[in-house]
Amino acid sequence: MYQFKTEQGKIFYQLAHWTVRLVPLSFVVGSLVALFLWLLDWATHTRWEHLWLLFLLPAAGIFIWWLYRYFGRNSEAGNNLVMDEIHEPGGGVPVRMTPLVLAGTIITHLFGGSAGREGTAVQMGGSIADLFAKWYRIKKEDRSILLMCGMAAGFGAVFGTPVTGALFAMEVLFIGRIKYHALIPCLISSVLAHLVCTSYGISHTHYAIDTQISQVMTTWIPGFSFDLFLLLKVIAAGIAFGLAGMAFARCTHLLKRVWVRVIPVKWLIPVAGGILIIGGSYALGNFDYLGLGVVNPRDHNSVVSAFAAGGVDTWSWLWKLLFTAVTLSAGFKGGEVTPLFFIGAALGNTIAALSGAPADLFAGLGFIAVFAAATNTPVACMVMGVELFGGENILYFAVACFTAYYFSGHSGIYRAQRIAVPKVDAK
């Protein structure tokens, strides 16, 4: 009994100790994410109002290259640097990463690059967490946890999904393993950063799955009900989502290698990438695949419009995949996750049209499942589905995410992600 009390006392002490550490960190990260989202909204609307800014994208790419060339040092590694430092603490995550990635991402979006926001938020969270670790003078094990907390804070605040943010930071480091020892600290930091961000008046896009799925009671599983034919469609869609996530990761990595081989002068790489983005937009006759893609003035070919039947073109998911792969591989800054939301939601909409399934449900499934496939974080993505869309369809969320996870292979958008448990037995 005495030992039990002693153990509980240690737990309460550790929780109190971590909370004291995490309150200032979460406040700073949540505030930075709020600033970032405000600037991102400004950049997006400014580009909509002045489409001629797109022609300056190659010059913007040169400026971003120059910033990282002369001020970035190892900051160019981005999310992978933060993850490497968690795996094996070494030189640290420079605090200069925060202003660099913030500026680089806003410039990318202002001039029309197709990118996201998760990478920026996670990098800011990681670099600020490393700064606090130095101030706290904590040991290596605690430093790794604090870096994970910074990642969780950034992710949870930028998407308004605090539980997902905590799970993502623990799950993304390894394929097949979740770092549960950081569960409470990551959850605390993610929730606090989310609250700080929203306290500035920042609001997140609302997504909804309004279709009421008719439930068919199965006679061979008493007490459990689901639509069997819909479930089979979800499994098939999950395979497609997994392949799409794998295609995005491989395409981005392949293009990075191609740029280096074809263009030996590094500052010309973003110029070439910018020219491709401009040419692609005019070839398609629209600007739907620039920026985040959450919404656009045409109310068509966006994440939000994908939740309505006919809200996207049949191949819009592929165009967004290519535009984003070109943008990020050429050296522009931003994240991959929001474009993955677009790719998944648009692909889900297309599959729904072909199979006769509900468009909003399949858009939601694609939204989370392609993300799960590309990042190898199926549990976090399943929970994201609940946080964003409600828990009524959690069975379909799980099936789509887990299926996509397995069919994406070991490809992923993060080079620093390690394989703890292979998806397929080598025997």
Secondary structure, DSSP 8 states (H G I E B T S, - for coil): -HHHHHHHHHHHHHHHHHHHHHHHHHHHHHHHHHHHHHHHHHHHHHHHH-GGGGGGHHHHHHHHHHHIIIIIGGGGGTHHHHHHHHHS--S---TTHHHHHHHHHHHHHHTT----SHHHHHHHHHHHHHHHHHHHT--HHHHHHHHHHHHHHHHHHHHT-HHHHHHHHHHTTEETB--GGGHHHHHHHHHHHHHHHHHTT---------------B-SSSTT-B--HHHHHHHHHHHHHHHHHHHHHHHHHHHHHHHHHHH--STTHHHHHHHHHHHHHHHHHTS-TTSS--S--TTS-SSTTGGGSTT-S-TTHHHHHHHHHHHHHHTT----SHHHHHHHHHHHHHHHHHHHT--HHHHHHHHHHHHHHHHHT-HHHHHHHHHHHH-STTHHHHHHHHHHHHHHTTT--S-TT-EESS-SS---
